[in-house]
Amino acid sequence: QWSSVLRGVPHGSVFGSILIVCYINDMSDKIRSCIYIVYVGDTKVFRQVNSTIDRDKLQKNLDILDNWSKAWQLRFNVNVR
């Protein structure tokens, strides 16, 4: 029997993983001059910083991703270590 789903999918479900990958598919198109790793809902962006230019490039990418996350209403948890 069908029932209404108000929001979300069960945590840990295969369907949830597929949906998040589809949802964040264009995020990597925004990243320039940095290395990034994406695994389902986890994303890491980094680069070696040896100068202020390197620092600025990393910060620019972080700002772009922050804007992307606001536009898609999918905020990053920056408190995770």
Residue, then its C-alpha position, 0 to 999 in steps of 0.5 A: q500500500w502506498s503512503s505519503v512521505l513528508r521528507g527524507v529517506p531512511h538513513g543508510s538506505v541504498f536509495g539515500s546514497i543514490l539520491i545524494v550522489c545525484y543531488i551533489n553531482d554538479m558540485s565537483d564542476k565548481i572546484r578549481s585548482c584544488i584536490y577534492i574527494v567525495y564519498v556519498g555525503d562526505t566531501k573533502v577539499f584541500r590543496q598544499v598552501n605555500s603562499t598567499i596565492d595558494r591560500d587565496k585559491l583554496q579560500k575561493n574554492l571554499d567560498i564557491l562551495d559555500n555558495w553552492s551549498k546555500a543555493w541547494q539548501l545543503r549546508f556543509n557541517v564544518n565542525v566535523r574533524 
